[in-house]
Amino acid sequence: MKVTGFSFVKNAIIYDYPIVEAIRSILPLCDEVVVAVGQSEDATRELVASIAPEKVRIIDTVWDESLREGGRVLAEETNKALAALAPDTDWAFYIQGDEVIHEKFHPVIRAGMEHCLRNPRVDGLLFKYLHFYGSYDYVGSSSRWYRNEIRVVRPQAGLFSYQDAQGFRKANNQKLDVYPIDAYVYHYGWVKDPRAMQRKQENFNKLWHDDEWVARNVLPAEAFDYAAHINELQRFTDTHPALMRARIDQLNWQFDYDLSLNRKTWKEKGKDFLREYLGWDVGYQNYRIVRV
């Protein structure tokens, strides 16, 4: 079973992406990792090249920043990495620059790939998600956060990154048939130094919207105000991936959230009831679940 990882990144240092931790977190499961490194204003390429030269292969890219609708350029960069996978790859493990896999899930992920390897009905593996917010002590708990997404895919003709690179589709824009596994992706996209987060907000929104929208909705500031942009969090009481410990130890800002301020709308309560008591997830699903 050959497993190839793939990812994309640009300006990882400027925007404080844990790209080293992201790539290292899937290396034990991969024979090779292909990373599309966009032309950057910092030393991102050198950083990625230093990770594991014997297993990480870089393809140099230039982002088409004229693609300012729905984060399409992110999908295009993902597709560049996807197209560069070795042709004998059985499974492709996708990881974004702000996602990290806890080492405790490696056996579960490998078992899932082995279980589905010879079953052509399965296009990929579906992971659960934890979205950290503000600091490493809180996770988003409202339905605004996606709960699942595809991160292991079977390479096939017509496979492509969908919309803003959150998930995938196959030929004729069909949803993938996926096998759910009991493994989490730890998403750290909303845990950055508030100054780096503010820079990201001011610049990355340009990948989704025009200048007028950005000027109206993303006000310039020295630092991002985490408390002003959230309405429901939960305390995280488990462990983080070992690869994240050094980064967590270097935390240089304070974020505290009063859980009593959580306010669920009736709509949120209804979704929780359907999911917890009836097993219905009425949120966004860019996939079809299969049981094998």
Sine and cosine of phi, psi and omega as CSV:
sin_phi,cos_phi,sin_psi,cos_psi,sin_omega,cos_omega
0.00,0.00,0.90,-0.44,0.01,-1.00
-0.98,-0.19,0.79,-0.61,-0.02,-1.00
-0.87,-0.49,0.81,-0.59,0.04,-1.00
-0.88,-0.47,0.81,-0.59,0.09,-1.00
-0.99,0.11,0.40,-0.92,0.10,-1.00
-0.47,-0.88,0.50,-0.86,-0.06,-1.00
-0.35,-0.94,0.05,-1.00,0.11,-0.99
-0.58,-0.82,0.39,-0.92,-0.02,-1.00
-0.25,-0.97,0.42,-0.91,0.08,-1.00
-0.39,-0.92,0.67,-0.74,0.05,-1.00
0.79,0.61,0.71,0.70,-0.04,-1.00
-0.91,0.42,-0.53,0.85,-0.04,-1.00
-0.97,0.23,-0.72,0.70,0.01,-1.00
-0.84,0.54,-0.68,0.73,-0.08,-1.00
-0.99,-0.16,0.19,0.98,0.15,-0.99
0.85,0.52,0.74,0.67,0.06,-1.00
-1.00,0.09,0.68,-0.73,0.07,-1.00
-0.99,0.15,0.80,0.61,-0.10,-0.99
-0.91,0.42,-0.57,0.82,0.02,-1.00
-0.89,0.45,-0.73,0.68,0.02,-1.00
-0.90,0.44,-0.62,0.78,0.00,-1.00
-0.87,0.50,-0.79,0.62,-0.04,-1.00
-0.92,0.39,-0.69,0.72,-0.01,-1.00
-0.89,0.45,-0.47,0.88,-0.05,-1.00
-0.94,0.33,-0.35,0.94,0.04,-1.00
-0.95,-0.30,-0.17,0.99,-0.04,-1.00
-0.81,0.59,-0.68,0.73,-0.02,-1.00
-0.88,0.48,-0.32,0.95,-0.02,-1.00
-0.99,-0.17,-0.08,1.00,-0.15,-0.99
-0.88,-0.48,0.56,-0.83,0.13,-0.99
-0.99,0.15,-0.45,0.89,0.01,-1.00
-0.38,-0.92,0.45,-0.89,0.11,-0.99
-0.78,-0.62,0.83,-0.56,0.03,-1.00
-0.99,-0.16,0.79,-0.61,-0.02,-1.00
-0.83,-0.56,0.86,-0.51,0.11,-0.99
-0.99,0.10,0.94,-0.33,-0.05,-1.00
-0.98,-0.22,0.92,-0.40,0.01,-1.00
-0.96,0.29,0.46,-0.89,0.05,-1.00
-0.84,0.54,0.88,-0.47,-0.19,-0.98
-0.91,-0.42,0.27,-0.96,0.04,-1.00
-0.99,-0.14,0.17,0.99,0.02,-1.00
-0.67,-0.74,-0.29,-0.96,-0.07,-1.00
-0.99,-0.11,0.62,0.79,-0.01,-1.00
-0.86,0.51,-0.68,0.73,-0.03,-1.00
-0.88,0.47,-0.70,0.71,0.01,-1.00
-0.90,0.44,-0.61,0.79,0.01,-1.00
-0.89,0.46,-0.74,0.67,-0.01,-1.00
-0.91,0.41,-0.64,0.77,-0.02,-1.00
-0.90,0.43,-0.40,0.92,-0.05,-1.00
-1.00,0.08,-0.13,0.99,-0.15,-0.99
-0.92,0.39,-0.86,0.51,-0.01,-1.00
-0.33,-0.95,0.99,0.15,-0.12,-0.99
-0.81,0.59,-0.47,0.88,-0.04,-1.00
-0.97,0.23,-0.26,0.97,-0.05,-1.00
-0.80,-0.60,-0.28,0.96,-0.04,-1.00
-0.98,-0.21,0.83,-0.56,0.01,-1.00
-0.91,-0.40,0.82,-0.57,-0.03,-1.00
-0.99,-0.11,0.69,-0.72,0.25,-0.97
-0.89,-0.45,0.78,-0.63,-0.04,-1.00
-1.00,0.10,0.72,-0.69,-0.05,-1.00
-0.71,-0.70,0.26,-0.97,0.12,-0.99
-0.82,-0.58,0.84,-0.54,-0.03,-1.00
-0.95,0.32,0.69,-0.72,0.11,-0.99
-1.00,0.04,1.00,-0.03,-0.10,-1.00
-0.98,0.20,0.09,1.00,0.14,-0.99
-0.99,0.17,-0.22,0.97,0.04,-1.00
-0.99,0.14,1.00,0.08,-0.13,-0.99
-0.93,-0.37,0.60,0.80,0.02,-1.00
-0.81,-0.58,0.92,-0.39,0.11,-0.99
0.90,0.43,0.42,0.91,0.02,-1.00
0.93,0.36,0.45,0.89,-0.09,-1.00
-0.86,0.51,-0.54,0.84,-0.02,-1.00
-0.88,0.48,-0.51,0.86,0.02,-1.00
-0.91,0.41,-0.63,0.77,0.07,-1.00
-0.92,0.39,-0.63,0.78,0.01,-1.00
-0.88,0.47,-0.66,0.75,0.02,-1.00
-0.93,0.37,-0.61,0.79,0.09,-1.00
-0.88,0.48,-0.67,0.75,-0.01,-1.00
-0.90,0.43,-0.54,0.84,0.05,-1.00
-0.89,0.45,-0.68,0.73,0.05,-1.00
-0.93,0.38,-0.66,0.75,0.01,-1.00
-0.87,0.50,-0.65,0.76,-0.02,-1.00
-0.94,0.35,-0.33,0.95,-0.05,-1.00
-1.00,-0.05,0.06,1.00,-0.01,-1.00
-0.92,0.40,0.54,-0.84,0.08,-1.00
-0.85,0.52,0.68,-0.73,-0.09,-1.00
-0.90,0.44,-0.34,0.94,-0.01,-1.00
-1.00,-0.08,0.28,0.96,0.02,-1.00
-0.93,0.37,0.78,-0.63,0.07,-1.00
-1.00,0.07,-0.72,0.69,0.04,-1.00
-0.77,-0.64,0.62,-0.78,0.06,-1.00
-0.92,-0.39,0.84,-0.55,-0.07,-1.00
-0.98,-0.20,0.94,-0.35,-0.04,-1.00
-1.00,-0.05,0.71,-0.70,0.08,-1.00
-0.64,-0.77,0.73,-0.68,0.05,-1.00
-1.00,-0.01,0.26,-0.97,-0.14,-0.99
-0.93,0.37,-0.15,0.99,0.05,-1.00
-0.87,-0.50,0.35,0.94,0.01,-1.00
-0.90,-0.44,0.63,-0.77,0.01,-1.00
-0.69,-0.72,0.64,-0.77,0.04,-1.00
-0.99,-0.15,0.79,-0.61,0.08,-1.00
-0.93,0.37,0.69,-0.73,-0.04,-1.00
-0.87,0.50,-0.41,0.91,-0.01,-1.00
-0.92,0.38,-0.28,0.96,-0.01,-1.00
-1.00,-0.06,-0.09,1.00,-0.03,-1.00
-0.83,0.56,-0.73,0.68,0.01,-1.00
-0.88,0.47,-0.61,0.79,0.00,-1.00
-0.91,0.41,-0.68,0.74,-0.02,-1.00
-0.92,0.40,-0.72,0.69,0.02,-1.00
-0.88,0.47,-0.67,0.74,0.02,-1.00
-0.89,0.46,-0.62,0.79,0.03,-1.00
-0.91,0.42,-0.67,0.74,0.03,-1.00
-0.90,0.43,-0.67,0.74,-0.01,-1.00
-0.92,0.39,-0.64,0.77,-0.02,-1.00
-0.89,0.46,-0.60,0.80,-0.09,-1.00
-0.98,-0.18,0.00,1.00,-0.15,-0.99
-0.82,0.58,-0.71,0.70,-0.09,-1.00
-0.99,-0.13,0.21,0.98,-0.01,-1.00
-0.96,-0.27,0.97,-0.23,-0.07,-1.00
-0.92,0.40,-0.19,0.98,0.04,-1.00
-0.94,0.35,-0.41,0.91,-0.12,-0.99
-0.99,-0.11,0.88,-0.48,0.03,-1.00
-1.00,-0.02,-0.33,0.95,-0.06,-1.00
-0.09,-1.00,0.04,-1.00,0.03,-1.00
-0.93,-0.37,0.67,-0.74,-0.04,-1.00
-0.98,-0.20,0.81,-0.58,-0.02,-1.00
-0.97,-0.23,0.41,-0.91,0.19,-0.98
-1.00,0.04,0.25,-0.97,-0.07,-1.00
-0.74,-0.67,0.58,-0.81,0.25,-0.97
-0.85,-0.52,0.84,-0.54,-0.01,-1.00
-0.96,-0.28,0.96,-0.28,0.00,-1.00
-0.98,0.19,0.57,-0.82,-0.08,-1.00
-0.63,-0.78,0.75,-0.66,0.12,-0.99
0.98,0.18,-0.76,0.65,0.10,-1.00
-0.45,-0.89,-0.01,-1.00,-0.03,-1.00
-0.99,0.15,0.11,0.99,-0.05,-1.00
-0.98,-0.22,-0.09,1.00,-0.08,-1.00
-0.74,-0.67,0.56,-0.83,0.09,-1.00
-0.80,-0.60,0.55,-0.83,0.05,-1.00
-0.92,0.38,0.67,-0.75,-0.06,-1.00
-0.81,-0.58,0.02,1.00,0.02,-1.00
-1.00,0.00,0.14,-0.99,-0.05,-1.00
-0.97,0.25,-0.04,1.00,0.07,-1.00
-0.93,0.37,-0.34,0.94,0.01,-1.00
-1.00,-0.08,0.75,-0.66,0.05,-1.00
-0.95,0.32,0.66,-0.75,-0.11,-0.99
-1.00,-0.02,-0.39,0.92,-0.05,-1.00
-0.58,-0.81,0.45,-0.89,0.15,-0.99
-0.30,-0.95,0.31,-0.95,-0.04,-1.00
-0.99,0.12,0.78,-0.63,0.05,-1.00
-0.76,-0.65,-0.16,0.99,0.17,-0.99
-0.84,-0.54,0.80,-0.60,-0.04,-1.00
-0.78,-0.62,0.46,-0.89,0.09,-1.00
-1.00,-0.02,0.89,-0.46,0.01,-1.00
-0.85,0.52,0.73,-0.68,-0.02,-1.00
-0.36,-0.93,0.35,-0.94,0.03,-1.00
-0.88,0.48,0.72,-0.69,0.05,-1.00
1.00,0.00,-0.09,1.00,0.02,-1.00
-0.94,0.33,0.70,-0.71,0.01,-1.00
-0.48,-0.88,0.39,-0.92,0.05,-1.00
-0.96,0.27,0.70,-0.72,-0.18,-0.98
-0.97,-0.23,0.73,-0.69,0.07,-1.00
0.81,0.58,-0.92,-0.39,-0.06,-1.00
-0.99,-0.15,0.50,0.86,0.07,-1.00
0.97,0.25,0.29,0.96,0.05,-1.00
-0.95,0.32,-0.64,0.77,-0.04,-1.00
-0.62,-0.78,-0.42,-0.91,-0.09,-1.00
-0.66,-0.75,0.37,-0.93,0.17,-0.99
-0.72,-0.69,0.27,-0.96,0.04,-1.00
-0.89,-0.45,-0.14,-0.99,-0.10,-0.99
-0.75,0.66,0.58,-0.81,-0.01,-1.00
0.89,0.45,0.44,0.90,0.07,-1.00
0.87,0.50,0.50,0.86,0.00,-1.00
-0.99,0.14,0.54,-0.84,0.13,-0.99
-0.93,0.37,0.49,-0.87,0.05,-1.00
-0.98,0.18,0.55,-0.84,0.13,-0.99
-1.00,-0.02,0.88,-0.48,-0.18,-0.98
-0.82,-0.58,0.47,-0.88,0.04,-1.00
-0.97,-0.26,0.87,-0.50,-0.03,-1.00
-0.97,0.23,0.69,-0.72,0.06,-1.00
-0.85,-0.52,0.38,-0.93,-0.05,-1.00
-1.00,0.00,0.91,0.43,0.01,-1.00
-0.65,-0.76,0.59,-0.81,-0.06,-1.00
-0.95,-0.32,0.55,-0.84,0.27,-0.96
-0.99,-0.15,0.78,-0.63,0.05,-1.00
-1.00,-0.06,0.93,-0.36,-0.08,-1.00
-0.99,-0.14,0.89,-0.45,-0.07,-1.00
-0.95,-0.32,0.38,0.93,-0.05,-1.00
-0.91,0.42,-0.35,0.94,-0.01,-1.00
-0.93,-0.37,0.42,0.91,0.10,-1.00
-0.79,-0.61,1.00,-0.07,0.02,-1.00
-0.58,-0.82,0.32,-0.95,0.21,-0.98
-0.77,0.64,0.77,-0.64,-0.06,-1.00
-0.80,0.60,-0.47,0.88,0.04,-1.00
-0.95,0.32,-0.68,0.74,0.05,-1.00
-0.92,0.40,-0.61,0.79,0.03,-1.00
-0.90,0.43,-0.63,0.77,0.03,-1.00
-0.90,0.43,-0.68,0.74,0.05,-1.00
-0.88,0.48,-0.65,0.76,0.03,-1.00
-0.89,0.46,-0.71,0.71,-0.01,-1.00
-0.87,0.49,-0.68,0.73,-0.05,-1.00
-0.93,0.36,-0.48,0.88,-0.07,-1.00
-0.98,-0.20,-0.67,0.74,-0.10,-1.00
-0.96,0.27,-0.41,0.91,0.08,-1.00
-0.90,0.44,-0.33,0.94,0.06,-1.00
-0.93,0.36,-0.27,0.96,0.04,-1.00
-0.99,0.13,-0.17,0.99,0.00,-1.00
-0.91,-0.42,-0.46,0.89,-0.19,-0.98
-0.68,-0.74,0.28,-0.96,0.04,-1.00
-0.99,0.16,0.13,-0.99,-0.09,-1.00
-0.87,0.49,-0.60,0.80,-0.02,-1.00
-0.89,0.46,-0.70,0.72,0.01,-1.00
-0.90,0.44,-0.70,0.72,-0.02,-1.00
-0.88,0.47,-0.69,0.72,-0.01,-1.00
-0.90,0.45,-0.54,0.84,-0.05,-1.00
-0.99,0.14,-0.51,0.86,-0.16,-0.99
-0.92,-0.39,-0.27,0.96,-0.01,-1.00
-0.85,-0.52,1.00,-0.04,-0.06,-1.00
-0.97,0.22,0.70,-0.72,0.03,-1.00
-0.86,0.50,0.63,-0.78,0.02,-1.00
-0.37,-0.93,0.28,-0.96,0.03,-1.00
-0.97,0.26,-0.59,0.80,-0.05,-1.00
-0.58,-0.81,0.47,-0.88,0.00,-1.00
-0.97,0.23,0.70,-0.71,0.01,-1.00
-1.00,-0.08,1.00,-0.07,-0.05,-1.00
-0.86,0.51,-0.67,0.74,-0.10,-1.00
-0.89,0.45,-0.46,0.89,-0.08,-1.00
-0.99,0.15,-0.11,0.99,-0.13,-0.99
-0.85,-0.52,0.40,0.92,-0.03,-1.00
-0.60,-0.80,0.48,-0.88,0.02,-1.00
-0.76,-0.65,-0.10,0.99,-0.01,-1.00
-0.34,-0.94,0.85,-0.53,0.03,-1.00
-0.70,-0.71,0.30,-0.95,0.16,-0.99
-0.80,-0.60,0.47,-0.89,0.04,-1.00
-0.98,0.21,0.68,-0.73,0.04,-1.00
-1.00,-0.07,0.85,-0.53,-0.10,-1.00
-0.89,-0.45,0.04,1.00,0.00,-1.00
-1.00,-0.03,-0.22,-0.98,0.01,-1.00
-0.99,-0.17,0.46,-0.89,0.11,-0.99
-1.00,0.00,0.31,-0.95,0.10,-0.99
-0.82,0.57,0.60,-0.80,-0.01,-1.00
-0.84,0.54,-0.55,0.84,-0.01,-1.00
-0.90,0.44,-0.33,0.94,-0.04,-1.00
-1.00,-0.03,-0.12,0.99,-0.14,-0.99
-0.87,0.49,-0.70,0.72,-0.02,-1.00
-0.89,0.46,-0.66,0.75,0.02,-1.00
-0.91,0.42,-0.66,0.75,0.01,-1.00
-0.91,0.42,-0.64,0.77,0.01,-1.00
-0.90,0.43,-0.39,0.92,-0.03,-1.00
-1.00,-0.05,0.13,0.99,0.01,-1.00
-0.78,0.63,0.82,-0.58,-0.09,-1.00
-0.83,-0.55,0.41,0.91,0.09,-1.00
-0.61,-0.79,0.28,-0.96,-0.05,-1.00
-0.91,-0.42,0.75,-0.66,0.12,-0.99
-0.66,-0.75,0.90,-0.44,0.06,-1.00
-0.84,-0.54,0.65,-0.76,-0.03,-1.00
-0.78,-0.63,0.76,-0.64,0.03,-1.00
-0.99,0.12,0.95,-0.30,-0.06,-1.00
-0.88,0.47,-0.33,0.94,0.04,-1.00
-0.93,0.36,-0.23,0.97,0.02,-1.00
-0.99,0.13,-0.16,0.99,0.03,-1.00
-0.84,0.53,0.74,-0.68,0.01,-1.00
-0.73,-0.68,0.93,-0.37,0.05,-1.00
-1.00,-0.03,0.75,-0.66,0.11,-0.99
-0.97,0.25,0.27,-0.96,0.06,-1.00
-0.88,0.48,-0.54,0.84,0.05,-1.00
-0.89,0.45,-0.69,0.72,0.02,-1.00
-0.89,0.45,-0.69,0.73,0.00,-1.00
-0.88,0.48,-0.63,0.78,0.02,-1.00
-0.90,0.43,-0.67,0.74,0.03,-1.00
-0.90,0.43,-0.66,0.75,0.02,-1.00
-0.88,0.48,-0.67,0.74,0.00,-1.00
-0.89,0.45,-0.74,0.68,-0.02,-1.00
-0.88,0.48,-0.62,0.78,-0.03,-1.00
-0.96,0.27,-0.72,0.70,-0.12,-0.99
-0.97,0.22,-0.58,0.81,-0.12,-0.99
-0.96,-0.27,-0.40,0.92,-0.01,-1.00
-0.90,-0.44,-0.14,0.99,0.02,-1.00
0.96,0.27,0.33,0.94,0.01,-1.00
-0.98,-0.20,0.84,-0.55,0.09,-1.00
-0.97,-0.24,0.95,-0.31,-0.10,-0.99
-1.00,-0.05,0.18,0.98,0.02,-1.00
-0.99,0.15,-0.12,-0.99,-0.01,-1.00
-0.90,0.44,0.76,-0.65,0.03,-1.00
-0.69,-0.73,0.96,-0.28,0.02,-1.00
-0.99,-0.13,0.77,0.64,-0.06,-1.00
-0.15,-0.99,0.22,-0.97,0.13,-0.99
-0.86,-0.52,0.79,-0.62,-0.04,-1.00
-1.00,0.09,0.72,-0.69,0.09,-1.00
-0.85,-0.53,0.54,-0.84,0.05,-1.00
-0.94,-0.35,0.85,-0.53,-0.04,-1.00
-0.74,-0.68,0.00,0.00,0.00,0.00
